Amino acid sequence: MSHRTRIDLRPGRMLAALVAGAALVLGAGIAPAAAVPTTVPSLDIQVASVDKAELREYGSWTQAARKIAIGPSTGSVRVDATVFGDLAVTTGEVWCQLKLQQEPWPVVASRRWSAAEWAVVADRTLPLPPGVVNAGTGARWVGSCGAFEGTATSNIRWLLIEDAAAPANVEFGADPRLLVSQNTLTAPQAEETVIVAVPGDRIRLYAEPGTWDLDGVTPLAVSLTEGSTGIRVPAVEVGVTADRSVLGFTVPEVSTPEFGRAAYRMEVTAYTVTPGTSTTPAREAQFQFVHDFSVTRTKPPTVTTLTLSRHVTASLGTVTATAKVTTPGNPYPVGTVAFHVDGKRVASVSLVHTDKGVAAIPMPRLSRGVHDVLVTFSGTADSGEFLANSVSSTQRLLVVR
């Protein structure tokens, strides 16, 4: 699944090393938070989630120890409340079904539960019509259950073998010795964002803590792929914050047409395989985040200045920080102004036409001592025109008590 984000890049020479490389891969030395400095102007994308898929293979379909007996006398299947692990169904739904494992794979029983129905533990039962399991001794049946909650899903399968002596009630349980396979998937969600970048610009993907992590597993790859040629260019200076909530990288030199735009795709991926044992499943996990974007030539330059209402103040005093963004021929720049104190973002303001390039905030309460204050500007679309990023000079603020 992809989400469209247009990112415009200046033309430049394709570096030979980038053409030859497939993607930048970070091993155990993944860059720390310092590789994602907030004081560098960035183009930000808010990410709700990424594709996270997991497949657990618990054993062969023919493995006798995994066979659950079911027969003509079986009238119901109870679904264990813990089969979906950490996936709590509060607004979604759950479904289960039983089908014969032979063409045309007929479904003989199925049921869906709303979140409210699933909350009633005693009602987590799949009823079977009398005598529906009658394909003959040794026939194979497949039991499946799935849960949906928001963008997350979980699906589980069990193998059942027809046996005339099977009990009246059987269970779809969470015992890994009986599961055949289990997979989970979280689909990606992101804001539809129009972004423009030039080589050297930073792009940051903001998400919940832990998003840019696959159980602590690296490598993590970030790449840009040209749509018409399929040439993949690795991003550079890739970094992830310690809590894995922000992924940042620098746009490399890329090839663009002399006129117009070229299509590119940004892709973040990770993959890992964990071997299984006699009691634990083999596990294959991966995640992917994809955004489509386009390439253009240049962006009008901007200049950002910062003014403090005073440079010396008491701890309870009020200081106003004012940012002014200018660009040739455009008195109404549009974009995001971010205020930083000692390298940390303390506030951000979205500039619209009526602001005429000016944004002001009261400074937060600061501790005693000298503090460095600066402002960054990230340009956004303005009637089809995209403005370049810029950063102000640093201003010193002394708090005396």
C-alpha positions in Angstrom: 0.0 0.0 0.0 1.4 3.4 -0.8 0.5 7.0 0.0 1.2 9.8 -2.4 3.7 12.4 -1.3 5.1 14.7 -3.9 8.7 15.6 -3.2 10.5 17.8 -5.7 14.2 17.6 -6.2 16.7 19.7 -8.1 18.5 18.1 -11.0 22.0 17.0 -10.3 24.5 14.3 -11.3 23.7 10.8 -10.2 26.6 9.7 -8.1 28.1 6.5 -9.4 28.2 4.9 -6.0 24.5 5.6 -5.5 23.6 4.2 -8.9 25.5 1.0 -8.1 24.0 0.6 -4.6 20.6 -0.8 -4.0 19.8 0.8 -0.6 21.6 2.2 2.4 21.5 -0.5 5.1 22.1 0.3 8.7 23.5 -2.6 10.8 24.0 -2.7 14.5 25.5 0.8 14.4 22.2 2.5 13.5 22.6 6.2 13.9 21.4 7.7 17.2 19.1 10.6 17.9 22.0 13.0 17.1 21.6 12.0 13.4 18.2 13.6 13.4 19.0 17.1 14.6 15.9 19.2 15.2 17.7 22.4 14.5 18.2 21.4 10.8 15.2 22.5 8.7 13.3 19.4 7.7 10.3 18.3 5.6 8.0 16.4 8.0 5.6 13.6 7.3 3.3 12.5 10.1 2.9 8.7 10.1 0.1 6.9 11.9 1.5 3.4 11.3 3.6 1.3 9.0 3.1 -2.1 7.3 4.1 -4.7 9.9 3.6 -8.3 8.9 4.5 -11.4 10.8 4.1 -15.0 9.9 4.6 -17.8 12.4 4.9 -21.4 11.0 4.3 -23.9 13.8 4.8 -27.1 11.9 3.9 -29.4 9.0 0.2 -30.0 8.1 1.0 -33.7 8.4 2.5 -33.5 11.8 0.4 -35.8 14.0 0.9 -33.8 17.2 -0.8 -30.8 15.6 -4.0 -32.6 14.6 -7.2 -31.7 16.5 -9.9 -34.4 16.4 -13.3 -33.4 15.1 -16.2 -35.6 14.0 -20.0 -36.0 13.3 -20.8 -35.6 17.0 -19.0 -32.3 17.3 -21.5 -29.5 17.8 -19.4 -26.5 18.6 -15.9 -25.1 18.6 -14.8 -22.8 21.5 -12.4 -20.0 20.6 -9.8 -19.3 23.2 -9.9 -15.7 24.4 -6.1 -15.4 24.2 -5.5 -16.5 20.6 -5.0 -13.0 19.3 -2.3 -12.1 21.8 -1.9 -8.4 22.4 -4.5 -7.5 19.8 -7.4 -6.3 21.9 -10.7 -6.0 19.9 -12.6 -3.0 21.3 -14.1 -1.5 18.2 -13.4 -4.0 15.4 -14.7 -7.5 14.9 -13.7 -11.2 14.9 -14.6 -14.0 12.5 -14.1 -17.8 12.5 -14.9 -20.5 10.0 -14.5 -24.2 9.4 -13.9 -25.7 5.9 -13.0 -29.0 4.3 -9.4 -29.1 3.0 -10.2 -30.4 -0.5 -11.7 -28.9 -3.6 -13.8 -26.9 -3.7 -12.9 -26.1 0.0 -16.5 -25.8 1.2 -17.1 -23.7 4.3 -19.5 -25.6 6.5 -19.7 -23.2 9.4 -18.8 -19.5 10.0 -19.6 -16.7 12.4 -18.7 -13.0 13.0 -18.6 -11.2 16.3 -18.8 -7.5 16.9 -16.5 -6.0 19.6 -19.4 -6.0 22.0 -20.3 -9.7 21.3 -16.7 -10.7 21.5 -16.4 -9.2 25.0 -18.9 -11.9 26.2 -16.4 -14.7 26.9 -19.1 -17.4 27.2 -20.3 -16.5 23.7 -17.0 -17.1 21.9 -18.3 -20.3 20.3 -18.6 -21.3 16.6 -21.7 -23.6 16.4 -21.7 -26.5 13.9 -24.8 -27.8 12.3 -25.6 -31.5 13.3 -23.6 -34.0 11.2 -21.9 -31.3 9.1 -18.5 -33.0 9.7 -19.1 -36.1 7.7 -16.4 -36.3 5.0 -15.1 -39.6 6.3 -12.5 -40.8 8.8 -9.1 -39.1 8.3 -10.5 -36.2 6.2 -8.7 -32.9 6.8 -10.5 -29.8 8.0 -9.1 -26.2 8.4 -10.2 -23.9 11.1 -9.5 -20.2 10.7 -10.1 -17.1 12.9 -9.3 -13.5 12.3 -9.5 -10.3 14.3 -9.7 -6.7 13.0 -9.0 -3.7 15.1 -8.3 -0.3 13.5 -5.6 -1.0 10.9 -4.3 -4.2 12.6 -5.4 -7.7 11.7 -4.5 -11.1 13.1 -5.2 -14.5 11.4 -4.7 -18.0 12.8 -5.2 -21.5 11.3 -5.6 -24.9 12.9 -5.6 -28.4 11.3 -8.5 -30.7 12.3 -8.7 -34.4 11.4 -12.1 -36.2 11.2 -12.5 -38.9 13.8 -15.7 -40.7 14.7 -14.7 -40.7 18.3 -14.1 -36.9 18.5 -15.8 -35.1 21.4 -18.9 -32.9 21.2 -16.9 -29.8 21.8 -13.5 -28.9 20.6 -11.3 -25.8 21.0 -9.4 -23.3 18.7 -6.7 -22.6 21.3 -3.6 -20.6 21.6 -1.3 -23.6 22.4 1.6 -23.3 19.9 1.8 -27.1 19.8 -1.5 -27.1 17.9 -1.4 -23.9 15.8 -0.4 -24.4 12.2 0.2 -20.7 11.3 -0.4 -17.3 12.6 0.2 -13.9 10.9 -0.5 -10.3 11.8 -0.5 -7.2 9.7 -0.7 -3.5 10.4 -1.5 -1.5 7.4 0.2 1.9 6.9 -1.5 5.3 7.4 -0.1 8.7 6.8 -1.2 12.2 6.0 -1.5 13.0 2.3 1.3 15.5 2.3 2.7 17.6 -0.6 6.4 18.1 0.1 9.2 19.6 -2.0 12.9 18.8 -1.4 16.3 19.5 -2.9 19.3 17.3 -2.5 20.7 17.9 0.9 17.3 18.5 2.5 16.3 16.5 5.6 13.0 14.5 5.6 11.6 13.3 8.9 8.9 10.7 9.4 7.2 11.3 12.8 5.3 8.4 14.4 4.5 6.8 17.7 7.5 5.5 19.8 8.6 2.1 18.6 7.3 2.5 15.1 10.7 2.4 13.4 11.6 -0.9 15.0 11.1 -4.5 14.2 11.6 -6.1 17.6 15.0 -4.3 17.8 16.1 -6.0 14.6 18.2 -4.3 12.0 19.1 -3.8 9.1 16.9 -1.0 8.2 16.9 0.2 4.6 15.8 3.6 3.2 15.8 4.1 -0.5 14.5 6.3 -3.3 13.4 4.6 -6.5 13.1 6.4 -9.9 9.7 5.4 -11.4 10.6 5.0 -15.1 14.0 3.3 -14.8 13.6 1.5 -11.5 17.0 2.7 -10.4 17.2 2.7 -6.6 19.2 5.3 -4.8 20.0 4.9 -1.1 19.1 7.8 1.2 22.0 9.2 3.1 22.6 10.2 6.8 19.8 7.9 8.0 19.1 8.2 11.7 16.5 7.0 14.2 15.7 8.5 17.6 16.4 6.3 20.6 12.6 5.7 21.2 12.2 4.8 17.5 9.6 7.4 16.9 11.4 9.6 14.4 13.2 8.4 11.3 15.3 11.0 9.4 17.4 11.0 6.3 19.0 13.3 3.8 17.9 13.4 0.2 20.8 12.4 -2.0 21.8 13.6 -5.5 19.3 12.2 -8.0 18.7 12.3 -11.7 15.9 14.5 -13.1 14.7 15.5 -16.6 15.8 18.9 -17.9 12.1 19.9 -17.9 9.1 18.7 -16.0 9.1 16.1 -13.3 10.1 12.5 -12.7 8.3 10.0 -10.5 10.1 8.6 -7.4 9.2 6.4 -4.5 10.5 6.5 -1.0 10.6 3.2 0.8 11.6 2.2 4.3 11.9 -1.6 4.9 13.2 -4.1 7.5 13.1 -7.9 7.5 14.1 -10.7 9.9 13.8 -14.5 10.2 14.0 -16.3 13.5 14.4 -20.2 13.3 11.9 -22.3 15.2 12.4 -25.1 17.7 10.2 -28.1 18.7 8.1 -25.9 20.9 8.4 -22.5 19.3 7.5 -21.4 15.8 9.7 -20.3 13.0 9.0 -16.6 12.7 9.3 -14.3 9.6 8.7 -10.6 10.2 8.9 -7.5 8.0 7.7 -4.0 7.8 7.4 -1.5 5.0 6.5 2.2 4.6 6.1 3.6 1.1 5.4 7.1 -0.3 5.2 8.1 -3.9 6.7 11.5 -4.9 7.8 13.5 -7.9 10.9 15.4 -8.9 11.2 19.0 -10.1 14.1 21.4 -10.7 14.4 24.3 -8.2 12.8 26.1 -5.3 12.9 29.9 -4.7 15.3 30.7 -1.8 14.2 32.0 1.5 15.8 34.0 4.3 14.8 33.5 7.9 15.7 36.0 10.7 15.0 35.9 14.4 14.5 38.8 16.8 14.2 38.6 20.6 12.4 41.3 22.5 15.2 41.3 25.0 18.4 39.3 25.5 18.6 39.5 29.3 15.7 38.5 31.5 14.7 37.1 34.8 13.3 33.6 35.0 9.8 34.9 35.3 10.2 37.6 32.7 8.5 37.6 29.3 10.5 37.4 26.1 8.9 37.4 22.7 10.7 35.6 19.8 9.7 36.8 16.4 10.6 35.1 13.1 10.5 36.8 9.7 10.7 34.8 6.5 11.3 36.5 3.2 11.6 35.3 -0.4 12.2 37.4 -3.6 9.0 38.4 -5.3 6.7 36.8 -2.7 5.6 38.8 0.3 3.4 36.0 1.6 5.5 32.9 2.1 3.8 29.7 3.2 5.4 27.0 5.4 6.3 26.0 8.9 8.4 28.0 11.3 9.9 26.1 14.2 11.5 27.7 17.3 14.4 25.9 19.0 16.1 26.5 22.4 19.4 24.7 23.0 18.8 22.4 20.1 15.2 21.4 21.1 12.1 22.4 19.3 9.8 24.3 21.7 7.1 25.5 19.3 6.1 25.5 15.7 3.8 27.9 13.7 2.2 27.3 10.3 2.6 30.4 8.2 -0.3 31.3 6.0 -0.7 34.2 3.5 -2.2 36.6 6.0 0.8 36.3 8.3 3.0 38.0 5.7 6.0 35.9 6.7 5.9 36.8 10.4 5.4 34.4 13.4 5.9 35.3 17.0 5.7 33.3 20.3 6.3 34.0 24.0 9.4 32.1 25.1 8.9 29.3 27.6 10.2 29.5 31.1 14.0 28.8 31.0 16.5 27.9 33.7 19.2 30.3 34.8 22.1 30.7 32.4 22.8 31.3 28.7 20.5 29.8 26.1 20.8 29.5 22.3 17.7 30.3 20.3 17.2 29.9 16.6 14.4 29.4 14.0 14.0 27.1 11.0 11.7 27.5 8.1 10.3 24.6 6.0 8.6 25.6 2.8 5.3 24.1 1.6 3.2 24.3 -1.5 2.0 27.9 -2.3 -0.2 28.1 -5.4 2.0 25.5 -7.1 5.3 27.2 -5.9 7.5 25.4 -3.3 9.9 27.4 -1.2 13.3 26.4 0.0 14.2 25.7 3.6 16.2 28.2 5.6 17.6 28.7 9.2 18.2 31.8 11.1 21.4 32.8 12.9 21.6 31.9 16.6 20.5 34.5 19.2 21.8 34.3 22.9 19.3 34.8 25.8 20.6 35.2 29.3 18.4 34.3 32.2 19.8 35.9 35.4 17.6 34.4 38.1 
